[in-house]
Amino acid sequence: MTEIGTPLSSSDPGGLLRPQGAQFFAPNWGRAKNAPFRYRLTIGPVQADGKQTVQLHRTPQAVLPKREFVAFEHVYVKRP
């Protein structure tokens, strides 16, 4: 898969990253077969307590409703 995104600007070094992903096909999605989806990642900044949240968002392209949803969320925790 290919990630297309904009690097963080120097004015916001701890900001949110939102690389746009490519399109992929899910072999089965409900009753649909080979349903096309677009995905994107949201990579949050590292918090003061060492936590960082990463989310994978998906948007169906041919299956209604065409509303984006969070497919998974992972919270990384820095351990000493």
Secondary structure, DSSP 8 states (H G I E B T S, - for coil): ---B-----TT-TT--B--EEEEEEEEEETTEEEEEEEEEEEE----TTSEEEEEEEEEESSSS----EEEEEEEEE---
